[in-house]
Amino acid sequence: MKKISLFTISALFSIIAVFAVSCEKNELNISEENNSLVIPKNTVSHITDTQVNQIDNQNRKIISFAIAKSLQNPEFRTFIKEEAMKQFDGDYDILYQNLKDKSIIKGKTLEDFIFDAYVAEKGTNATKDDFENIIKSIPDFQISVPINCEKWDAIKEIPLATYIPFNFDEQTTKFVTAYDFKGNTYYLSTGVEPDVPVVVIGSCERNDKALNTNQTSFYNPKNSEKYQYNKPVILNCIHFIDLSLYETWIQGKPEIRGELYREGSEHSLGNFYAKPNRSDVDQKSKVYNLALIPKWYSSYGDHLYIKFWEEDVETTIEVGLTISTSIPIGQTHPIPITPSVPVKLKWTVGEDDAMGEYTINVLDNQIFRSNGSFKFIISQ
């Protein structure tokens, strides 16, 4: 991930002075009977300020707080689970823009639920315009249940809600802030997966990626006549020793890419893309048996290179603000004037996580490679 100056962003949010989230008693008056709050095992009770991500995106914080309050309603929870289970982008995500006007109960929409919780917290100062501007400030705003979605008993279990800070970094962000429907604050470790569902807000990485079944050919050793004159390069399996080094649970499923190419060439001979369930690749091997190329031609030389990375889509953050100041004019009787200067700040965050570049030789029948945290097997 690209790093942003802590001073720069801290100063930015001091200037913007966005809404602060309080932790007062819930005001939506939904019965708690037959509903139980579920607290993840990766909750940390005491941490120092230096361990918490230093730059909280206040708008994401406000919305996650409102969603936490909304989660006390069983119809809202059921809606979130059912939509997340559809995995429209290959993960347990809900794109807010697509579903905000969908009715959940008695004509009350997804947007209505979150806005009402926002109003309950902000009181008479809350406006619809402010709420919509907060939503717009989160690029491709999505709601996710990245872990334990399938086993979530949405009728009875009330999960925590958290958010992914815009400067989130798998290597340095060790904790995220979460809230329950009563407004209590929790800190969740990003290095330990929770044992219960957690609702996460953030930005949608993509919704248009095709999986390998549409990109490469499956190699079946039984179809020997198809390959009798060829020597295909087969990606047998991949294995993460610690997946959280590349994609933490809060980010959902990893998006893994690989490219096979010749030395000195930028042209890819074959490629690999997969978005597996975390439980299928973390500390275990996921078998693919995918033909990266159907034949190793002699013109390729006696060795090829393959590189892997976990893909993170870059997100552009843009903030507009007006800076005003009073300037005295005149010597005897200063006349204060207040000029306003419009300023637009823009930066990009998000960077792929390299998983290594490896050499394979035409003489090798099976190749095992590892960088210490990721490993794979290729055969010919």
N, C-alpha and C positions, 0 to 999 in steps of 0.2 A: 504494500500500500504506500502511496505517496504521503509524505509527512507534511504537516502544516505547522507553522510557527505557533507555539502556545501563546506567545505574547500577542501576535497578530489577531488570533481568533478571540482571545480573552478580551482584547480591546474592542473588537467588533461587537461582541455581545454586550459589552458595557455600554456601547453607543446605542445599540438597538433597544436595549432595556426591555426585552420581551417578557411575557407573562411568567411569573413565578408560580410553581405548583405547591399548594399547601396540602396538608395531610389531615384535613378535618373529617369529622364523622360523615359517613355516607348519608345522602339526603333523598335517595330515590325511593326509599320505603318499600322495597321488595322483600317479601317474606323469606327468611333464611331456613325455614322448615324444610327438611329432607334435602338440603343442600350443604355441602361441606367444602371448605377451603382446602386445597391441596398444595402443600409446600414442598418444593423439590429438595432432594437430598444434597444438592450442590449449593445450598444457601450458606452464606458465610455470615456469622453474627457480628464479628468485630474486624474491621479493616481500617487502615490508616488512609488519610486523604491522598497520599502519594500513590496508593494502590488503585484508587478509583480513576477511571478515565477522566482526565482533567478538563475536557471540554464537552459538556453536556449540550446537545442540541436542544434548546428549550422548547421548540415547537414539537419535536418528537416526544419530548417528555410530557408535554401537556396532553397530547393525543393518547399516549399510552396510559396516562392516568385516567382519562375519560373512558377508554376502552375497559380498563380494569374495573371501573364502576359499573359499566354496562354488563360485564360478565356475570353479575349476580342474577341476571335474568336468564332462566333456563331456555326460553325461546331464542334469545340472542346467542347463547352458547351453542344450541343445536344448529342454528343457521351457520355460524362460523365453522363448525366441524364439517357439516355437510358440504359446504362450498370448498373448504380446504381439501377434503377428500377427493374432489374432482381432479385435482392436480393439473389445472389448465396449462401450466408451464413445466410440468414434470416434477413439481415439488408441491408441498402443502401450502400453497399461497392463494390469496384472494386479492385481485386487483380492484382496489376501491372504486375507481372511476367506472368500472363495468357493472358494479353491483350496488352502488350507493343508493339508487332509487328503487331497489327491489324490496317489496313488502315482506316483513318478517312476521308481524302479527297485527291484525286489525288495521291494516293500512299504514302501520308505522314502519318506516324504512330503516335500512342500515345507517344512513346519514342522520335520521331522526334520533336514533338511539344514542349515537355518539355525541350529537349536538346537545341533546337534553342533559347528558351527563356533564358536558362542558359547562352548560348554563348552571347546573346545580352546584358546580364548584366555583364558578366565577361570580355568580349572583347577578345583580342588576347591571353590572359593567359588561356583561357578555353580549355580543352582537353577532348576527349571522355573518356579516361581512368579515369580522375578525376571525371567526371560525373558518370560513372558506379560505381566507388568506393563509392561515396556518396550514391547512391541508395542501394548498398549492405550493407551499414552501418545501414540501417533501416530494422530490422528484419521483414520479411513478409510484405513488403511495400504495403500499400493500400491507395486508394483515396476514400473518403466517402462524401456522402451528407446526414448527419444523421438527418437533420430536414428540413421539408417543401420541400422535394424532389418532391412529387406528384404535388404540385401547382406551381412549378418553371416553368416560361415561359423562356425556355432556348434560344429561338430565340432573345428575347429582353433584358432579365435581366442578368446583369453581377455581380455575387456574389463575396464576399471577399473569400480569402483562408487563412486558419490558419493551425496550426499543434498541435498535442498532445505531450508535452514534455515527454521524456522517464521516468521522475520521477514524472509524474502527480499523484496527490492525490486529490480525491474528497473532502476531508475534508479541505485541506489547499490551494489548487490552486484556487484562486478566479478569476483570469483573464488569458486570453490567447492572444497572439499577432496575429493580422491578417493584411493582405495586400490587396490593390486593384490593378487593372491592371496598374495603373500609378505609383505604388511604394509607395503610402502613407501608413502609419502605423495606425492601430486602436487597441484598447484594448476591448475585449469582455468579459462580465461577464459570468462566468460559472454557476452562480446561477439563471440566468434569460434566458429563452429560446428565441432565436431570432425569429422574425416574418417573416423573409425571409430566403431563403436557404443560407447556408455557406458551402463551400467545405473544407474538413478537410483531412489532411494526417496523417498517423500513422501506426501502426502495426496491421495486421489482428489477431483478437483474436482466431478465429477458423473457419473452413469451413466444419466440419464433424459432427456437433451436430444434433441429431434427436430430434424432438419435442415430446410432450407428446402423440400425437396421435399414436406414434410408441412404446410407453413405458408403458402406463397404460391403463386401461379400463375405458371407459366412463360409468357413472352410470346414468341410466334413471329410475326414480321412477315408470314409467308406466310398466316397465318390472319386476313387483313384483314377478312373479313366479320364476324368476332367483335368487332372493335374499330372498325368503320367509323363509328359515331356517338360513339365514346369517344376520349378522349385519355389513354391510360395513362401512368403515370410508371414508367420502366424503369431499374433499376440495371444498367448495362451491364457494368462491371468495377470491381475495386478493385486497388490497387497499394501495396505498402509499400516505401518507399525504404530504411528500416532497420527490419526487423521486431523486432529485439532491443530496441528502445526500448519496446516494448509487451509482448513475450513472448519471453524468451530460450529458447535451444534446450533448456535443462535442464527447462523447463516443458512442452515438447512443442508440439503444435499450438495455434495461437491460436484463441480463441473470439470471433468478431466479431459484434457486434450493431449494428443500425441501426434507427432509428425515424423515420417521417415523420409530421409533425403540423402543426396550424394554430397560428398565433400566439395565445397566451393560453389554449391548451387543453392539458390533460395527457393527453387521449385520443389514442392512437396511431391514425393512419389506415392505416398499413401498417408492417410490420416485416421485418427481415432478420436471419437467424442462420446462420452458417456456421462450420465447423471444418475449414478447408482444410489440406492438406499445406504445410509451411513452404516447400518448394521451389517451390510453385505461386504464392505471393504475395510472397515476399521478393525485392525488386529485379526483379519482373516483374509483369505484369498477369494477373489471373485473371478470365475472362469468365463472367458469370452470366446476363445478360439476363432478369432477374426483374422481374415486374410488382409493384411495391410497392402500387399501387392501379390498378384497371381503368379509372377515369375521374376526371378532375379536374373536380369539380362547381363550378359558379359560386359556390355558397354557401361554398366554401373560401376565396374571395378570390383576389387575383392573385399571391400568393406563399405558399409553404409552407416549412417548415424540416425539415432532416434532420440527425440527430446520430448519430455512430458512437462505439463504445467497445469495448475489449477486456475481456471479462468475466472477473473473478476472483472465485471464490466465497469468502465470508467463512468462516473457520475459528475455532472457539472452542477455546482452549487452557485447560485446567483442571488445576491441580495442588493436591493435598492434602498437607499436612505437619504435623508436630507440633513445636512449639518448646518446649524444656525449658531451665530454668536453675536454679541453686542459690541459695537465699536463706537467709542465716543468721538464726536466730530466737533471741532471748534476748541478754542483755548479758554475764553472767559466763561462761556456757558456751553459746556459740552452737550451735544444733542445725540443721544444714543440711537443708533440704527441697528437693525438685525437682518443682515443679509443671509439668504438661504442658498446653499450650494448643493445641488443634487449629485449624489455619488453612487456609482454602481460597482459593487465588488463581485468578482467572479473567479472561481478556482475549480480545479478538477481533482477528484479523489478516486482511488481505486486502481489497483495494479495487479497483474497476474502474479501468481506465486510459482516460481520455477521449481521443478522437481528433478532437474538434472538432464544432462545430455550424455548419451552412451554410444559406444561403438559396437557394431555387430559384424562378424566376419562370415564370408560366404562358406567357409569350411566348417563352421559350427552347426551341429545339428540341433542343439538346444542351448540357449543363452540365458543365464540368470544374472540379473544386475540389481544393485541396490545402492542407495545413497545414505542408508542408515535409518531413514524414516519412511521410505517408499521403496518397493521392490516389484519386479515383474519378471515374467518368463516369456521368451520368444523361441519358437522352433521353426525349422525349415524342412 
